Amino acid sequence: MRIVIALGGNALGQTPEEQKKNAIITSKKILPIIKDGHEVIITHGNGPQVGLINLAFDEGKKINPKVYNMPFSECGAMSQGYIAYHLNNSLTNELIKNNLKNNIVSLITSVEVDKNDPAFQNPTKPIGSFYSKEDALKLPYPVKEDSGRGYRRVVPSPKPIRIVEEDSIKNLLKEGFCVICCGGGGIPVINENGEYHGIDAVIDKDFASSKLASNIDSDILLILTAVENAKINFNTKDEKSLTNIDVNTLEKYLANDEFKTGSMKPKVEACLAFVKEKKNRIAIITDIEHAYEAINLKKGTIIRNN
């Protein structure tokens, strides 16, 4: 089977050392899926990382005026590079330990968006560090409260139109490679007169992963997050974990605002978009601990279009 595995940026850690440790844990959990002979494509978030990179340039400019104001598209490319390096390195080491062929490749990926997307008029995507309300209101850019965890900077989050390198990804899969791509939702670019140009935004990783999974005709979209299952009536006495669920039922829960905007909602929307496009597709939401069992349809929230 062809499987897109989407990793959350928060799960990768806040520092390089934290990220290295988490990449090793992640690689150990993904290895059995590769060993079973599946075609594996790994995507990842970059919310904390791209925000910290951008903040580093902002703070550096205060110390040295010669420091360049780095555009968000370039910050996204940097985060793709160093996150993919950690994942690539840890997966390579796991393959070597298990006497398996090292066919891991990391691909810097651009994703086309519409320059007229309404998201550019309403920034919503949280990135970077968490702040108290008092500190957040002192910042020179838009901030919003993020799922009860504090305040964060928000940037535009346009919807992905297409993955610019998707043909290259398909060719790499045909040659037997496991591909790490679409980091942080991909580098957002717009098409002007037949040329691509970067634009300041962050594409939601789950929507980009869903678009990629659809365009390369994956069998499964596996979204890994902090919990084993998506839930309804979250944090109430009537809380219920969702296991096997059909599209119509999940859409009803979505319409009833059962899922938080900054948390589970985009994951549910991304899964629905993927499975609704074509029959026999499966989308799964679970945590890294249950990734292998989820692929074998034994754990997680399993979404089908029946």
N, C-alpha and C positions, 0 to 999 in steps of 0.2 A: 504493500500500500504506500501511497504518497501522503506524507504527514507534515503539516506545518505546525511547529511548536513555538508558541509565543510566550516569551519570558517577560515578567514585569520588571521595570527598571528599579523599583524600590527593593525588590527581592535580591538585587545584585549588590546592594550595600552603598554606603555613602563615601567611603574612602578606597583608594587603590588596594590596600591590604585586605580590607573587608571584602572587596569585590573579588580578589584572587581566591579567598577562602570559599566564598559562595559559588564561584565559577566551578571549583573542584567538586563541591557537593552536587551542583546541577549536572555536571558532566557524568558523574557516577550514576545518576538517575536516568540520564538519557541514553547511556551506553547500551543497556539491554534492548532498547528499541532499535538501535542501529544493528546490534548483533543479530536480531531477528530478521534482518534483511530488508527492512523498510527503507524507502527513500525519505530522508529526513531533511527538512529545511527549518532552520532556527532563526526566529526573529526575536528582538528584544526591545524593551523600553529604554528611555534615557532621561526621564523627567528630572530626577535628582542630579544626574551627572551633567546634563547640558546646562542646567541652571547654575551649577557650581563653576563650570568653565566660563560662562558668561560673567558671573560675579567676579571671578579672578581677574579678568581683563578690566572690568569696571574699577575694582579696587587698585589694580596695578596702575591705571591711568592717574589715580589720585596721587600716587607716589612719584610717578615718572610720566610727564606729559607726552613723551614719545611713544608710550604704549598705545597700540592701535585699538580703536573701537571695533571689536570683532563682530561682524554680522552673525545673526542666529544660524543661517545656513552653514556657515563655516564652523560654528560651535557644534552644530549637529554632526558635521563630518568628523570633527575631532572625537566626539563621544562615540560615534560608530567605530572609529579606529581602535580606541583603547579598550572599549568593552569587548569588541570582537577578538582583539588580541588575547585577552584573558580567557575567553571561552574557547578560542581556537587552541591555545596552549594547553589548557586543562583537558580538553577532549583528545588532543593528540597524545598526551601522556597516558590517558586511560586506554586508548587503542593500542599503544605500544606495550603496556602492561599485560594486555589480553591477547597479544600476538596477532593483532588485526591490522589490516592495511590502513595506513594513514591517508584517508581521502577527505580531509577537511579543508574547505576553502572559505575565506571571508571576503565578501564583496561589498565595497562601498556602493550604496544604492540611493538613487534619486527617485522621487515620487512626484509625478505631475499633479498640480492642483489648479483650480480656476482662480485667476486673479480677482474675479468678481464674486467669489464665494462670500456670503454674508458674514462668515466667521471673522473676516478682517475688520468688520465694524463692531464686533462684540467679542473681545478676547475672553476665553474661558478655560484654556488648558493650563493647569497648575504645573509649575516647574520649580526646581531649586529647593532651597531650605524652607522650613516652617518658621513662622514668626508669631509672636503675640499680636493681638489686635493693635495695641499701642505702638509697637515697633513697626508693624506693617504699614500703618497709616503715614509713617515718616518716609517711606520709600518713594522714589521718583517715578514709579510706574504702577499700572493697575494691579490690585491684589484682591483676592477673594478667599473666603473661608473654605477649607477643604475637608469635607466629611468629618467634621468634629475634631480634627487633629491639629488645627491651627490655621494661620493665614499664609498664603503663598502667592508669589508673583504669577500672573496669568498672561498668556500670549494667545494670538489667534490660532485656532485649530481647524483649518479647512479640511474638507473631505478629500481623500485620494481619488484621482481619476484613473491613473495607470502607473504601473511600475516601469520606469524607463528601461531597466536592465532585465526585464522578465524573460526575454529570449535567451539571454546569456545564462540565466538561472536554469531554464529548461535544458539547455545544452550541457551544463555541468552535471545535472541530474542524470542525463542519458549516459554520461561518462562515468557514473558511479560515485560522484562526489556528494558529501554532506555539505550543504551550503548555509553559511551564516550571512544573513542579509537583512535589509529593511530595518536596520538599527534605529531605534527611536522613532519608528514610523517612516523612516526614510528622510533624506534631505529634501525639503519642499522646494520645487522648482515650478516656474510658469513657462509656457511656450509663447514666445513672442516672435512672430514672423519666421517660424520654423527653427528658432534657437531657444535653448533652455537657459533660464537664469534663476539663480537662487533668490528666495524671498523670506523675509523674517516671519517665521511661524514654526509651530511644532505639530506634526501630524499625529493623531492618536495611533499608538502602536497596534491596538486591536483592530481598528478599521483598516489600517494598511495591511495587516496580516490577513484579514478576511479578503481584501481585494486581491492580494497575492495568491492566496489559496484558491480563489475562484479562477483567476486568470491562468494559473498553471494546472488547473483541474486536479486539485488534491482530493483525496478521499476523506481525510479527517483534518479538522482544524482543532488543535488542542491549545487552549488558553490556560496558562498556569498562573495562579494568583496565590493569595495568602490563606485561602480557605479550601477545604475539601469539596464543598458544594456551594452553589448559589442558594440563597434562602429567601423565603417570603416571611413577612411579619418579623423582620430582622430586629433583634434585641427586645423582643416582647415575650410574654408567656406563651404566645401562640406561634413562636418561631418554628419554621419547618424547612428542612433541607430538601432541595429538589434533586431527584435522581434521574429516572428516565422520564422525559417530558416531550410532548409534541409541540410543533410550532404554534398552533392555535391557542393552546393553553398558556404558553409562555408569552405570547403577544397580549393576552388578557392581563396577565400579571404586570407586564410592562406598561400597559395603558392605565393600570391602577397605581402607578408610581411605587411599585414594590422595590425598585432598585435605585440606589443613590447615583446621582449624576457623576460625581467625582470618583466613583468606586466601581460598582458592579454593572451599572446601566450600560456603559459603552461596550463592555464585554458581551452582555446579552444581545445588544443590537448588532454587534459584529458577527456573532454566531448565527443570528437569525438571517442576516444578509447572505451569509455563506450557504446555509442549508436550503434556503428558499429558492435559490437560483437554479438548482438542479436536484433531481431525485437521487436517493441513495447516498447522499452526503451526510456526514455526522460531524457535529461540533460538540466539544466537551470542555467544561470548565472544572478545574480541580487545582490541587496544590502539587508542588514538585514531588512530595513524598509518594503520591499515588499516580504519578505519570504513567508508569508501565501498566499498572492495573487498569487505568482509565483507557489506554489504547486497546486493551483487551475487553473493554466494556464491562468492567467489574466495579469501577469506582467513579466518583465524580457526577456532575450534572451532564447527562447525555441527551443531546437535542437532535431530534430527527424530524424529517419532513414526510410524515406518513400520509 
